[in-house]
């Protein structure tokens, strides 16, 4: 599965702790001209054993001045809104459904102003009935050709619509013999926030990954939030877009020109030589915080934001493993049956011969997220744990 590897602008802010059935994939265009793309090609015979330390280590390999970049600055929730608004402008079949998405503007203001611009029928405020409005959106996509964007106010609430997402959204294209397509986007905030309690701190990636027919992506920067939103809306597949509640106020400069991101590509965040660190969503920033410490200790980690949670971009991941021969997975999902467990299995199945150490996975604790701030912090992977894991892998 040869594909280009997009290297996009990386937000410098660090956050403090607190395929069963084949999918029908359309062609996806890349970012606009002027934004760098590269292909990582690694010779399988050019293997460097061991983890020799690098001399004169610095925390950042290269940093371009933000002021030199063209474009405009947006917070992540604003980037999501901009992408959604552009698609609603481009295609009259795109509509939004969910609780408080209309004149209130959404629980995190992703849909603010859209009801005024497009009216109450295209930005539909629904009753508090996730199974009902999710089923209605799927029916509208299948029978009327609409392209609904379903907001789940909080991703944990969408467990009430699990039957519709699984038996209808994921399977109708297949069980109808291809008579129906379900171009639906299911999105909303999730993840461990700041003392939101167990029911509002759900990480549902592992719940949805086993549903045949669904694609899953997780945004982590304003750039890929907008690009993934636009790509998900244009896809003929049902797509679940995971957003993290603690990343909405992350700011980044993004291009003025239209662009979309591939729904199947990982993103190279930091090239390195000694160990491949695979991560996504909020943990990207915990990993990058740990990377500064690791580089100053003499290690050279390669950091990849996998972004596509289903299917995995095994081309990018495999090329990295062929170079580093060591893998650390860092996730906020639960350890048992989580994304990390599936990714580790895929790596062992496909790249066993290139591994010089066991694949290590750092995940959240298998407990409901506590309300108490100190206990909540203990359940989630922190940068010092990442540093210690890399040191252990590279012994």
Secondary structure, DSSP 4 states (H G I P E B T S, - for coil): ----EE--------------S---PPP---PPTTS-EE-----TT----S-PPPSS--S-S----GGGS-SEEEEHHHHHHHHHHHHHHH-TTEEEEETT-STT--TTSTTTTHHHHH-TTTEEE--S-HHHHHHHHHHHHHHH--EEEEE-SSGGGGGGGHHIIIIIIITHHHHTTTS-----EEEEEES--SS--GGGS---HHHHTTSTTEEEEE--SHHHHHHHHHHHHH-SSEEEEEEETTTTT-EEEE-SS-----TT--EEEE--SSEEEEE-TTHHHHHHHHHHHHHHTT--EEEEE--EEES--HHHHHHHHHHH--EEEEEEEESTTSHHHHHHHHHHHHHGGG-SSPPEEEEE-SSPPPSSHHHHHHHS--HHHHHHHHHHHT-
